[in-house]
Amino acid sequence: MLFYSFFKTLCSKPVAIELKNDLILTGTLHSVDQYLNIHLLNVSIVSPEKYPQLSGLKNVFVRGSVVRYIQLPSGEVDVELLMDATRKENAVKKNEKKVKA
């Protein structure tokens, strides 16, 4: 849930997504779901000569399992917020382990 919450804060920001088949898409992050499926608007292909059949894409839905990397704008990432959320999630997991033991 940590990454889901993080990506929800980046909606309407420009991102680049590299897929496992080496296709790189750039566009505006419109939405993301709990499976990290991504909906992009204003899509452009980084290597249009390699994928001419995709030149007409304007928006795309990308299944989360086919994503290799997501490049985010560095100015949009709140590192402190992400670190705090990570600490909180780790604290919850440690408490759950103590209760089970």
MOHU-V918735 format. One record per backbone hydrogen bond with DSSP energy under -1.0 kcal/mol. NH is the residue of the N-H (numbers start at 1). CO is the residue of the C=O. If there is no record, write none. Layout:
NH & CO
NH & CO
This chain:
5 & 1
6 & 2
7 & 3
8 & 4
9 & 5
10 & 7
11 & 8
12 & 29
13 & 10
15 & 27
16 & 71
17 & 25
18 & 69
19 & 23
20 & 66
22 & 19
25 & 17
26 & 44
27 & 15
28 & 41
29 & 13
30 & 39
31 & 39
33 & 37
36 & 33
38 & 62
39 & 31
40 & 60
41 & 28
43 & 58
44 & 26
46 & 24
50 & 47
51 & 47
54 & 51
55 & 52
57 & 54
60 & 40
62 & 38
66 & 63
67 & 64
68 & 18
69 & 18
71 & 16
76 & 73
79 & 77
82 & 78
83 & 79
84 & 80
85 & 81
86 & 82
87 & 83
88 & 84
89 & 85
90 & 86
91 & 87
92 & 88
93 & 89
94 & 90
95 & 91
96 & 92
97 & 93
98 & 94
99 & 95
100 & 96
101 & 97
